[in-house]
Amino acid sequence: MAVRKRKRPEQPVGELEMTPMIDVVFQLLIYFIVTIKPIDVVTNLDVFRPAPDPNAVKDEAPPPPIRLGIYQDGYTLNDVPILPEEMDQRLGKLASLNAGVTIMITVSAVSQHGMLVRALDLCAKNGLHSLAIVSASN
């Protein structure tokens, strides 16, 4: 008796879905991009700086700031009352000595705004650009 082989019905060829694989690859790529900690090459560079010049002139301390006060009754320059006309001449002299000197302007809360604007204009006119403005409560 001969054994007959049964014919199996032909099964369709399996297809490989690419969309889920591409999704997984992109998720892995994003994961590795986010979690990577690159080595900072700049911190590992050797830098050889020259030695300081022994003949160089030592840095001097900056000059003390000039105090310009603006109050309700007038102006003060280094705590000495001054008229607005004199202030232009004094600031011009100070600028000729050292234009980089800091002018510390103290403005009273009860002073007029125009007085501050006039002082700032005089400083700009004389080339004094390093200004510090402080408000005072009196």
Secondary structure, DSSP 4 states (H G I P E B T S, - for coil): -PPPPPPPPPPPPP---SHHHHHHHHHHHHHHHHH-----TGGG----PPPPPTTSPPPPPPPPPEEEEEETTEEEETTEEE-HHHHHHHHHHHHHH-TTPPEEEEEETTS-HHHHHHHHHHHHHTT---EEEEEE--
